[in-house]
């Protein structure tokens, strides 16, 4: 076997490792990743596998100083990858696959630094006084993944697509926060902004069984934050028409699954406070099939539940009012706009 053949075999093995990680650990994202053609599927699996590595450090059992040191090592590794490519991967299969993926696609590896910033905030136990502070955190840990994924997907209008990918990532992260509110609290992490807890008179006090149910103020706050997240989905879903068909189907499936989950949480916040919410596999598969057929999960047209008046701007610049499917989605959260969707269609028309 020649040296080149041996390197090619190593890269194929590295990708298989990343795909295995994705299939076993990306319980929601894997439904969308499967819809991509082989090359993009492998590349996005490499992106996910490195992000998973970073998350596992933050969620692991190491002492705080050791976690921060390990995150520093991850930061150094991806920085070296930017500078030296595959030669910096050593024998690490995730780094080797990621280096090859970045060689084939314009993946902005620097965005991983933001993910690591966010994970370091988790390790330090950072809390958030305002939604603006939480929005910054969400941009770090999830908007970065949106931009990394966009590097794999590609877009005919990168300038318009990037803020939308960022917005969609924020929407997904807000959904995660509401889904995991109970588990996060028991782990000593609080993401809900202090100003919102105060506004609704909500208390984060689990009972002996670890449940948070029974606090009407907290239930109202969950609805409000869910409706705020719908505003980010309304903007983020406008990314889909800017992608090719298979990439749009992939992104639409991932976002659609989380959107269905957020619908469920908003409809029954008391249940979400008792236990972690999820969708059955059949429901996830149905969302993926519909995305492949060009049918996006609709974004509910709902006003915020309490707090600011209905239709008032949501912190970050988005609105929780009109969404695709009837009227405009408003400005992209963060202040930029996407402009008209090509051919006058909506985000729901071609995922």
Secondary structure, DSSP 4 states (H G I P E B T S, - for coil): --HHHHHHHHHHHHHHHHHHHHHHH-TTHHHHHTTS-HHHHHHHHHHHHHHHHHHHHHHSSS-HHHHHHHHHHHHHHHHHHHHHGGGG-TT-HHHHHHHHHHHHS---TTHHHHHHHHHHHHHHT---SSHHHHHHHHIIIIIHHHHHHHHHH--S-HHHHHHHHHHHHHHHHHHHHHHTHHHHHHTT---S-HHHHHHHT------TTS--TT-HHHHHHHHHHHHHHHHHHHHHGGGGGGS-HHHHHHHHHHHHHHHHHHHHHHH-HHHHHHS-----HHHHHHHHHHHHTT-PPPPP----SSSSPTTPBPTTS-BSS--TTTS---SPTTS----PPGGG--TTS--
